[in-house]
């Protein structure tokens, strides 16, 4: 019956997400606007180049990559840090600490539930629209099947990073600045705003040794069919490696930090 | 005074301590700037050598002025905070070292916060808790029946709708009145049949009717399920209605730990003599300790110098006894 604990929280996360349907709709619209901006920006970049392919990516590749990266961003960079910060600031963290479960686990399944909804309501429609606009440039095959576990793993890595950053808030008691710094770092180093292929060599090498590229670059390369099925295996390996590392780091950091906290209020 | 001295206590505290380091912030803009570079911490003793045993099934009022260390004590008993020193055992486990195991056996209600899922109807929250605490179907249904009897029973005299279980269940928590929300939180905290429930100011901000309803609910659940209840409150009405035993703490240490009856009789020698010198004037109060001088003596003394239009004698209330203890006017032994 143990698994039921987790599925039930996942379900609550999903139910909760449905309470905010306007927000879902507006995020979807935002994606479409972003698509238009990206389309024009990168068309200009490609127009200034004498070749159709820049850094091994065609215009369509780049556009698909960036729009889908933004969609994943909207889905995964949710409110972990923000909500942890709020729990810490207003003292409601205590309500999570009196439940017979680990806080990190409760929050993870809540967020996963919300993600499943935003995957269906935001990612899938955006994917379909992008496919139509680009004349079905995304291969529809085994790459899509492999993309799903890659996306899940990416979500887990990004969750543990967020949880780590959220834990810092136990000390600073404020989140906004830290969260912004984290988002800029993640967005840049993961290749979510500029594909890694466009990075200078040295920066790309740095990026490849960081966990962030496993969040966007790996799932997107797999989905866009830029790698063969066989090549995806080591990519999963990299993702699982980072899951392991971040699981341990965020867990230890949290355990140490929670000992020193004072809970606000009352 | 503890009932059933031969049973094992459900909660046992021995010389519990908790110290916090707090930042001494300097004043003003310049002070704030200085704080960025050098910080000056001071140590605050929130709980300072707390010892008591609580037997299964007791309802104990944990009282004390704001900042006395009540909430800190509760947080240590619920395993959220680690004590700086001393021992705690709750249901035979050390809460801080076995937070999750301890959480399974306790329920906590904070009058100012809700543990329920904000956007979800109450019934969904209860279902979630059922799974999180791994409550068996049979027990879950039993508790539901029990809640229905308690909340449905006095439906007519308590204005019906507001507190009825079926109308609460469908309502999202964020749309509830404060009273309904507190009621729901109490239902949620008893759901997994915990051995101990901590109620931290459960009636804060509620109207008279709702307070009565909540007291009735807690009393019934304590009676039927033999749940131990630790109650902190500033409402003496709660104490009078629920507690047989009160523990009064201030500055982290115990001032009084005995039965509520004893508290009143212990200080029962105090009476308030109210006198009106003229019919149209206000009442003038004299607090008299009958161990030292009688009311009659005082009256005689006043009559020597003044004309008395009217007199009244009042027994001291629990509230004024407790106020006196807080103020340090009377020492309890």
Interface residues (C-beta under 8 A of the other chain):
Chain A: X1 X2 X4 X5 X7 X8 X9 X12 X15 X16 X19 X91 X92 X94 X95 X97 X98 X99 X100 X101 X102 X259 X262 X263 X265 X266
Chain B: X20 X71 X75 X78 X79 X80 X81 X82 X99 X100 X101 X103 X104 X106 X108 X110 X112 X113 X114 X115 X117 X119 X120 X124 X127 X128 X131 X132 X133 X134 X200 X201
